[in-house]
């Protein structure tokens, strides 16, 4: 097996740093509603999310393959490209976490790779097949998340329309733990895979791997780092998602999580990288909007939308500038 050079080691650490930030800022979305409805304590929820993010990340590699080979041409990039891309993600996501804004690590990763790739080899480095999946992911996370949440809560409300509210809360308190577990698993199956793809891309670009095949040890390492990030942070983002978008009861939290998790899981099996933050947010908005537009805090929602829109150009620009600067100085 080839030795790992100092440059490769630095880039791999940057990728793991971005994966840690992903667990820190993105994975809490999976458990925000279960904490908001007090179905689980924060410590219980974080522990569950960390474990199921790990299991979900081990469940497949279709999304990792899309990130590693479908966004930019792996044959046209090098360590500087990948390292610069990760730097953009870490800077933007850390700032957003400090402000309690749940950004999309999916959008950050795709934009970072695109910016680094453009700085390295120009527009020809972009792979259209993978970008089609990115566009599909935007549709999944926006439309399916919103409509899925609206449909799910409508079905639940109609089914239990004659039930006693206290009994409904008690029933869905248990069910919401299951839906939150499903959400954590689906987050790992999609988001957890993305940085595995970047990790493997770095190994492949240096000849450490002769073909783009994701080793099991890479899957395990990236999944473990994301789980660690979930355990150590995410409280501000959990509050934004679970409490600030709209007021949730247990059956509403269940509806949002089931709609989002089902959407994410479908995308994962199709190899479509989508924003889990975007998906759970739109599902929560859909659930809230079922009670009327006034039930949704649109000021908070607009802040999230602005953050999502800014993620693409900011991460792309930071990555582009970092890669260009390194090449000028080195």
Buried (B, 14 or more C-beta within 10 A) or exposed (E): EEEEEEBBEEBBEBBBBBBBBBBBBBBBBBBBBBBBBEBBEBEBBBBBBBBBBBBBBBBBBBBBBBBBBBBBBBEBBBBBBBBBBBBBBBBBBBEBBEEBBBBBBBBBBBBBBBBBBBBBBEEEBBBEEBBEBBEBBBEBBBEBBBBBBBBBBBEBBEEBEEEEEEEBBEBBBEBBBEBBBBBBBBBBBBBBBBBBBBBBBBBBBBEBBEEBEBBEEBBBBBBBBBBBBBBEBBEBBBBBBBBBBBBBBBBBBBBBBBBBBBBBBBBBBBBBBBBBBBBBBBBBBBBBBBBEEEBBBBEBBEBBEEBBEBBBEBBBBBBBBBBBEBBEEE
